Amino acid sequence: MSETTQTNSMLDSLLGRDVSAEQGGMTLGDIIVLVLDLVLLIYTGWRSYDFLTTSVPAGFELLALVGLWGLDIGALAWSLVWIFGSSTKYQDWTSMFFFIFDLLGVILTSLTDSLMYGQSEGALSQLMSGIAVIIVPLIVVANAVAGFIYHMTSPQTKERRALRRAENEHREKMAEVAKLERDLQYAESYILARQEMLDKSVALSQIKMLQDQTEREMRLALRDQTGIHGLTAPANMEAGKDRLLSLRSRIESLRKQTREASPEPALPEAQNGHHPNFT
């Protein structure tokens, strides 16, 4: 109800006018026309049913009653839908179009049925019968399709479809976010693993160099029988021992650091440890 209508209703109430009947209510004229339509539909319905029974095999007369839903009953239903039910322009167009469409079918079946009794052998009767036999099934099928169209274009259907689209878009966006999180987690794990590998490689390289240096000094010490390098002197021997003890201490320290930093089982000495501070 528009604001103008509401204002007029308030003024009528203040002025003491009769406002007992709301706008849109049934009037005497509406009731008379409705009764007229119902009575006339009895005639057209019988005409349509009588024609439909001639177009179906014997024993299938029930199909003729079903066909009435696409003709007389369909016209009445679409008119009531247009008056009381439709709320969008597509529903208005659908209900009004098929109201007229069904009325044309009613006119066609009524005329054809009348000609079948009055001029059954006439050319016009045969022509109308041939046309009606083709058109009436199309009208019935079109009414079934129109019912789907009417519900597909309803505001409730549009609202549900919009909600489903919004939910689907939300799922797609959340899936994209989850994919980005997985990619970020993979990148983080990959970089940390590479960093750990580099740290271990540096530590193992330094340990290997220290081992090689120690082996070279030991070989020189074992081969220095004449004392050319001075490695057999007591002072130098003591210094070599001290250096070996320091080296073992450093390696043991690296092993302890690796065991404390990782819960995994300890690896061989040549594969354990972190950055030692070698001088």
Secondary structure, 3 states (H helix, E strand, C coil): CCHHHHHHHHHHHHCCCCCCCCCCCCCHHHHHHHHHHHHHHHHHHHHHHHHHHHCCCCCCCHHHHHHHCCCHHHHHHHHHHHHHHCCCHHHHHHHHHHHHHHHHHHHHHHHHHHHHHHCCCCHHHHHHHHHHHHHHHHHHHHHHHHHHHHHHCCHHHHHHHHHHHHHHHHHHHHHHHHHHHHHHHHHHHHHHHHHHHHHHHHHHHHHHHHHHHHHHHHHHHHHCCCCCCCCCCHHHHHHHHHHHHHHHHHHHHHHHHHHHHCCCCCCCHHHCCCCCCCC
